[in-house]
Amino acid sequence: MVRVTVSLDDLPLRDDLRGLRPYGAPQAPLPVALNVNENTHPVPDAVADDILDDIAVALHEVNRYPDREFTPLREAFASYLGHDLDAANIWAGNGSNEVLQHILQAFAGPGRTVFGFAPTYSMYPLLAQGTGARWVAGERQPDYTVSVDDAVAQVAAADPDVILLCAPNNPTGTPLPLELIEAVYEASRGVVVVDEAYQEFAPHESPSALTLLPGRERLAVSRTMSKAFAFAGARVGYLAADPAFIDALRLVRLPYHLSGLTQAAAVAALRNAPTMLAMVDEIVVQRDRISATLEALGYRPHESWTNFVLFGGVADPAATWRALYDRGVLIRDVGIPGHLRVTAGTEAETTAFLDALASVGSAA
Ligand SMILES: *Cc1c(COP(=O)(O)O)cnc(C)c1O
């Protein structure tokens, strides 16, 4: 093929996509990768064997399209989540990113607005803009919290079609009280999505927004197997909502969007949920160790209910990120001035990060 060197500007791209930049967490094969909030513990061997058995069975049926309704998987998610949910309340996709995309395809789109309190998950604006909707960034306090009154006022002023509440929030780690979710729901007419990608890392006694679902047909709670479940590479996310909400998502999904192999792997992983989740408490210990050590080094870690820590007091984030990179440790510069974000890894990885940071020098 004759290669013609053109730039994006030379193509008949949609006007509303011009000038946008794709999601771009750097990918680099460093020994200690703590940049995208994965669970760095591999799937235990016994669980991997069990999953492989189910994949082998599914493989014999790949000549046929998979179950379009992925019913066994929806049943498995319903029983994992509890809260009296059943399969009719559940939706799933190739990562919660696809689930969020389905929501925005059904409820956002051209002429509509999507609202979230920034800084928040960097995919929200991209997913909104991908459907032709306008992203409206709300504001947080300097400590990244939002008061209930302020949240209600901002939502009333923006009057959005879709509200994305990341709880706890990425990239800051900040918890979000249920009262705020309730108040935002009451103050809005649009769909309210609570993204609980990190809920399993929150204190055990902290209630999930799943408790708010009864009687709230515009509310959806999304989760992912990418973080707590150590399943990022399998691409499985899901949500719980009113069955009518799920029906709206059926209008926009591609037929057979979840492959038979994915369905088999996820069902088998869920059957092993206690083993898959056994590492969560260990990760929380490392997260709290990171916060305590960062503080001792003079940095300012923010409160985190997730598997990562955002810390301030970094004089030159790009230089510190690079110095860590040169020591084999990959973390994330999320673009917040004076800050960097690090994922809590295994005990050894966490030690490697803390030692590397200490060798770079102390805080600003
Ligand atoms: C990691 C993350 C997700 C999960 O994305 P997947 O597509 O399920 O891998 C969703 N929301 C937030 C806020 C995240 O940080």
The ligand as an SDF file (V2000), in Angstrom:
LIG
                    3D

 15 15  0  0  0  0  0  0  0  0999 V2000
  -10.4430    2.1910   36.2000 C   0  0  0  0  0  0  0  0  0  0  0  0
  -11.7490    2.9170   36.2040 C   0  0  0  0  0  0  0  0  0  0  0  0
  -12.8610    2.3810   35.5580 C   0  0  0  0  0  0  0  0  0  0  0  0
  -12.7780    1.0020   34.9720 C   0  0  0  0  0  0  0  0  0  0  0  0
  -12.6370    0.9270   33.6740 O   0  0  0  0  0  0  0  0  0  0  0  0
  -12.7760   -0.4970   32.9670 P   0  0  0  0  0  0  0  0  0  0  0  0
  -13.2450   -0.1060   31.6260 O   0  0  0  0  0  0  0  0  0  0  0  0
  -13.8060   -1.2910   33.7240 O   0  0  0  0  0  0  0  0  0  0  0  0
  -11.4450   -1.1320   33.0090 O   0  0  0  0  0  0  0  0  0  0  0  0
  -14.0520    3.0590   35.6080 C   0  0  0  0  0  0  0  0  0  0  0  0
  -14.1650    4.2100   36.2760 N   0  0  0  0  0  0  0  0  0  0  0  0
  -13.1280    4.7350   36.9370 C   0  0  0  0  0  0  0  0  0  0  0  0
  -13.3000    5.9930   37.6910 C   0  0  0  0  0  0  0  0  0  0  0  0
  -11.8940    4.1080   36.9080 C   0  0  0  0  0  0  0  0  0  0  0  0
  -10.8560    4.6550   37.5530 O   0  0  0  0  0  0  0  0  0  0  0  0
  1  2  1  0
  2  3  1  0
  2 14  2  0
  3  4  1  0
  3 10  2  0
  4  5  1  0
  5  6  1  0
  6  7  2  0
  6  8  1  0
  6  9  1  0
 10 11  1  0
 11 12  2  0
 12 13  1  0
 12 14  1  0
 14 15  1  0
M  END
$$$$
